[in-house]
């Protein structure tokens, strides 16, 4: 890597300096070569002649600055912040006088690779690229190349170099990018240098070439959006009139945009075929990695690149058996993932699912393109899929992506192309992969692929696929029975765990007829209470899924027998008994490898089963006996275990972040499970509702969003929120009171009290704007009953006034505030406040704040009626009272309004409640990334 020089200054002059457009800053005077002397090209490259023949840099003209002009290589080696301005100035020079600017750019390109080399402005159009490259190679052989070994300098240089080319492409997008001269010549040199023996040349040239493609894609995406917009405008205009200046202008713009996109595709293809297909298997691992990483970014961001659809080329790379150019394991892994991503993208699917799960809309033309791509993929993969699976079968990092490709193929072509045997072989290999691996990703892909083949294939191939699925189920059940027997005999649990995972993944997608295996699992759980927590988790999960599918079958049957209902009830009772066992003897959460996962599983499964069998689902039906509601003791144990899971440390959760199924076993999943019990009316909301809402501000943004959604649902149903809010505040205050009496650490006490205040701020913040009047009675109920609670055994709980009630009083009009103030002052009459001044301090803070509120509103009324009533004398002095800020119009940054339910769409809740029963577990997962907990103010 070339040696970076000193950092440049912010004020920059580029190239020949000043306004001298005729100076290239790199003039070369042709020299006469003798017969025995070096060639003309080598003389041009001579570093000895470079310093003498290169003109001195001129100072900036105008007399306002004495900063020296910087060459482009100095810009790249210096301060990256000046690159955009330097590029802009260079483009302006190029547009005024192309040749000298071109010389400067080529000199930078060469010097970035290490050697000092320049060409004459007079010969820049005529000199042969190959001659220059040969001369550069000779310089490298003679050791006349500067390289740096300092990692920091190399990193800075690489970043600046790609930034320079990216800025250059963007700056030239409305001009030189499409002049068929500038970038064509740069690409010729870059591609040629990427194929030379010197490693540093290949490294730098590959870096520049790959960045050019990335930058071309960015411009092409923008042009693609412009083309779509122009096409829509043209279609609209054509409906009004078939010709005219507007139509002509739009047609011209559409044609120009299309030509530019085509030109960019040609340039991308040139670099892809000239550089990428050679360098992706370079002997240098850094070059290989750069190529494959770039390919990944290209596939993810740009749909128009035809070179990325050359699946045969990628397949041939993966199957290349030449030991001299074979990919490393990491290269092959990345290339397979990229093959999979390109296939997914080509058929119109999204690589990263949208957060709202909405399917994108496609036009008829787009759908036809996707179907054409699907056929091309199938033809490309049909003969080679089996080879790829055999080669990479044992590799868990590769097999998942390879297996799942069949889901995006046109299976009908196997019959039309008489490739039935290849199809059968692929299916058998996928079955083999299912039993060879035990990781979630591989198992899920295998199940998805076999299920797709069993449903989407036709005729003989469909029969074969269904039989293969049946064989898989039978073999899996046999393996599970054998594994449970081995564990009962004292052997290792690994085989049991792996096969339980396989059954779990299978049951997530379809019902499995396990026969008496359900009872065998339950018996194993009862007899072996010392099983690993993860094994227990998957035993319970498979029992839950079997019960859920059984219920689904009963509910959708036309005729329901008494025997089927009793069998289902028996299975449900067995499952509840096992879940309640772990409520009574909860697993160790903190410090346990998988205890927190089991605890979370117990919480979520119990909630899901209760929701499936909630009484409202079966009321007034023949299946009313299936209705179920947990009793209070079970509910209390359930919430206690939920609280344990919610309170695990951030460090513990971070350690688990990379574990399988973590999205199903974190605090978000627990909170969703508890909230779902409330929103679906599975349990009475009076107990669990306040408990869940009291956690509003304690566990980060994700949990806060879940609680906000719960509040929105409850308000939409016109539930009595005043009682739920007040009880939630009491729960939060009780946690503070416990710490006040048991913990002598003032910072801990302060944190819990602040949590109570934050909760009050967020809950009162739901009454914003017009909602203050709409819910005035509810606010008054919270305030009045909250005051009653605060005066129980006064002054022990008076801090509840300051910590919780003040925020709600701020939402009331002054007339109500005055009534509340009088009520509170009257309550004090029966107490001697001098006996415990510190205990009564919250009371006086509360009273003073309310007095201030009344006074402020009185002042406001006087100002409004100023024409008739004018206050005489000095204005009232505003008192600095704690809590007064609550009554400002924009009173708290912590308050986030929860939208009025009358203005919301209830579709989300309806979809969740009406979804198929088996999807209830999956639908409850929070798909957003884990967010750190909000920091509390101490």
Helices and strands as residue ranges (DSSP letters): H 40-45, H 47-53, H 72-77, G 80-82, H 83-96, H 98-113, H 129-141, H 151-171, G 176-178, H 182-194, H 199-240, H 245-271, I 272-276, H 277-279, H 285-301, G 306-309, H 311-319, H 329-346, H 364-382, H 385-392, H 396-404, G 405-408, H 412-416, H 420-436, H 440-456, H 459-488, H 494-509, H 517-527, H 533-555, H 562-584, H 595-612, H 615-618, G 624-626, H 632-646, H 650-655, G 662-664, H 667-679, H 685-693, H 700-716, H 721-742, H 746-764, H 771-774, H 776-790, H 799-800, I 801-805, H 806-809, H 814-827, G 828-830, G 833-836, H 837-864, G 884-887, G 901-903, H 907-914, G 917-919, H 920-923
